[in-house]
Amino acid sequence: MSSETVQPYQRITQDYTEKIRQGKLSAGAKLPGIRELSEKYGVAAGTVQRALTELRNAGLIYSHQGRGSFVSESAKKSVEDSSALAIRALESRVAELEARLDRLEEGHDG
């Protein structure tokens, strides 16, 4: 996906997912507030809210009204699990493409 096709909320979501994956943010770490994130990314508060919703839906963070958003206990495992699933899906797709290529080459060799 090129950077032009990534929506601003997706960029925030990807950045924080990567920070969690790399261990830069550990369980219980507090995320910056909406205003701070809005300024950092140059986006509206609603865009930050959408990114936080995505992170919450993925199980990476939890929020407390009036206190902020925090990295969940299971966040790193969730990121690792989703990465493993993505790798398995890619491996499966590569195997399918290899099989198709083999069939095509057999058809041309005969």
C-alpha positions as semicolon CSV with decimal commas, in nm:
position;residue;x (nm);y (nm);z (nm)
1;M;0,000;0,000;0,000
2;S;0,156;0,332;-0,099
3;S;0,164;0,615;0,151
4;E;-0,081;0,814;-0,066
5;T;-0,351;0,552;-0,019
6;V;-0,315;0,528;0,360
7;Q;-0,581;0,727;0,541
8;P;-0,457;0,953;0,823
9;Y;-0,627;0,738;1,091
10;Q;-0,460;0,429;0,942
11;R;-0,118;0,594;0,964
12;I;-0,172;0,658;1,337
13;T;-0,300;0,303;1,387
14;Q;-0,002;0,156;1,201
15;D;0,246;0,373;1,392
16;Y;0,113;0,265;1,731
17;T;0,076;-0,099;1,629
18;E;0,441;-0,094;1,523
19;K;0,551;0,076;1,848
20;I;0,376;-0,199;2,044
21;R;0,523;-0,474;1,823
22;Q;0,874;-0,335;1,866
23;G;0,831;-0,310;2,243
24;K;0,859;0,070;2,243
25;L;0,524;0,076;2,423
26;S;0,463;-0,194;2,680
27;A;0,151;-0,305;2,864
28;G;0,005;-0,025;3,073
29;A;0,189;0,252;2,886
30;K;-0,023;0,563;2,843
31;L;-0,074;0,696;2,491
32;P;-0,058;1,071;2,426
33;G;-0,389;1,254;2,453
34;I;-0,616;1,330;2,158
35;R;-0,505;1,694;2,137
36;E;-0,136;1,597;2,140
37;L;-0,187;1,329;1,874
38;S;-0,393;1,571;1,662
39;E;-0,108;1,820;1,667
40;K;0,162;1,557;1,610
41;Y;-0,012;1,410;1,304
42;G;-0,172;1,733;1,183
43;V;-0,522;1,585;1,185
44;A;-0,860;1,657;1,343
45;A;-0,956;1,512;1,680
46;G;-1,212;1,288;1,507
47;T;-0,935;1,128;1,304
48;V;-0,743;1,048;1,622
49;Q;-1,063;0,910;1,778
50;R;-1,108;0,678;1,480
51;A;-0,749;0,555;1,513
52;L;-0,799;0,490;1,885
53;T;-1,121;0,303;1,808
54;E;-0,932;0,083;1,560
55;L;-0,662;0,014;1,819
56;R;-0,928;-0,068;2,081
57;N;-1,114;-0,298;1,840
58;A;-0,786;-0,480;1,770
59;G;-0,741;-0,533;2,145
60;L;-0,423;-0,327;2,153
61;I;-0,541;-0,052;2,386
62;Y;-0,812;0,024;2,638
63;S;-0,944;0,363;2,741
64;H;-1,069;0,512;3,065
65;Q;-1,295;0,816;3,042
66;G;-1,104;1,118;3,167
67;R;-0,778;0,926;3,217
68;G;-0,672;0,838;2,864
69;S;-0,578;0,535;2,656
70;F;-0,336;0,265;2,762
71;V;-0,164;-0,033;2,600
72;S;-0,349;-0,352;2,694
73;E;-0,184;-0,648;2,864
74;S;-0,242;-0,869;2,560
75;A;-0,139;-0,610;2,299
76;K;0,200;-0,753;2,200
77;K;0,055;-1,103;2,171
78;S;-0,233;-0,968;1,958
79;V;0,012;-0,799;1,721
80;E;0,228;-1,112;1,702
81;D;-0,076;-1,333;1,641
82;S;-0,204;-1,108;1,361
83;S;0,144;-1,100;1,206
84;A;0,164;-1,479;1,218
85;L;-0,178;-1,506;1,053
86;A;-0,073;-1,266;0,779
87;I;0,246;-1,464;0,716
88;R;0,052;-1,792;0,695
89;A;-0,192;-1,633;0,449
90;L;0,098;-1,511;0,234
91;E;0,265;-1,853;0,245
92;S;-0,059;-2,014;0,133
93;R;-0,099;-1,766;-0,151
94;V;0,262;-1,822;-0,266
95;A;0,202;-2,199;-0,267
96;E;-0,111;-2,149;-0,480
97;L;0,079;-1,930;-0,725
98;E;0,365;-2,181;-0,744
99;A;0,117;-2,458;-0,826
100;R;-0,044;-2,245;-1,098
101;L;0,296;-2,161;-1,243
102;D;0,393;-2,530;-1,245
103;R;0,072;-2,614;-1,433
104;L;0,138;-2,337;-1,685
105;E;0,496;-2,451;-1,741
106;E;0,384;-2,813;-1,785
107;G;0,136;-2,700;-2,050
108;H;0,409;-2,520;-2,247
109;D;0,669;-2,795;-2,216
110;G;0,448;-3,065;-2,366
